[in-house]
Amino acid sequence: MTTCETLDQLIVTRIKDGCNKFIAINAREVSNEAYRISETSGKGAFRIVDSRLQVLRKKGVIRFRSETGWVSA
């Protein structure tokens, strides 16, 4: 498992559970995992979550809609 696979799974789970705004996605387990990764990478935890959202969007796993926010693809 790569460094971000767990974080990616947590993000997708939060989105499937109905959390469609960044602040709702970046809570609890997602925030804790991002903080753990940030300690070794030197990036801010919220930047890590944002970059993983973009990676998942580019892979076609999730989409962003201006009306609804983040949704599962």
C-alpha positions in Angstrom: 0.0 0.0 0.0 1.4 3.4 -0.9 1.5 6.3 1.4 -1.7 7.8 0.2 -3.9 4.8 -0.6 -5.4 4.7 2.9 -6.1 8.4 2.7 -7.7 8.0 -0.7 -10.0 5.3 0.6 -11.0 7.4 3.6 -11.7 10.4 1.3 -13.9 8.3 -1.1 -15.7 6.8 1.9 -16.5 10.3 3.3 -17.8 11.4 -0.1 -20.0 8.3 -0.4 -21.3 9.0 3.1 -22.6 12.4 1.9 -19.8 14.7 2.9 -19.5 16.9 -0.2 -17.7 20.0 1.0 -14.0 20.2 1.7 -14.4 21.1 5.3 -16.7 18.0 5.9 -14.4 15.7 4.0 -11.3 16.9 5.9 -12.5 15.8 9.3 -11.9 12.9 11.7 -10.0 10.0 10.1 -9.2 11.9 6.9 -7.6 14.8 8.9 -5.7 12.4 11.2 -4.3 10.4 8.3 -3.4 13.6 6.4 -1.6 14.9 9.5 0.3 11.7 9.8 1.5 12.0 6.2 2.3 15.7 6.6 4.7 14.9 9.4 7.0 13.0 6.9 6.3 15.1 3.8 6.6 18.6 5.2 3.4 19.7 3.5 0.4 21.0 5.3 -2.3 18.4 6.1 -5.0 20.3 4.3 -2.8 20.7 1.2 -2.4 16.9 1.2 -6.2 16.3 1.3 -6.7 18.9 -1.5 -4.0 17.3 -3.7 -5.5 13.8 -3.1 -9.0 15.1 -4.1 -7.5 16.4 -7.4 -5.7 13.1 -8.0 -9.0 11.2 -7.4 -10.8 13.6 -9.7 -8.3 13.1 -12.5 -8.5 9.3 -12.1 -12.3 9.6 -12.5 -13.1 8.2 -9.1 -14.9 11.4 -7.9 -16.3 14.5 -9.6 -16.8 18.1 -8.5 -20.1 19.8 -9.3 -20.6 23.5 -8.4 -24.2 22.7 -7.4 -23.5 19.8 -5.1 -19.8 19.7 -4.3 -17.8 16.5 -4.4 -19.6 13.4 -5.5 -18.7 9.8 -6.3 -18.3 9.2 -10.0 
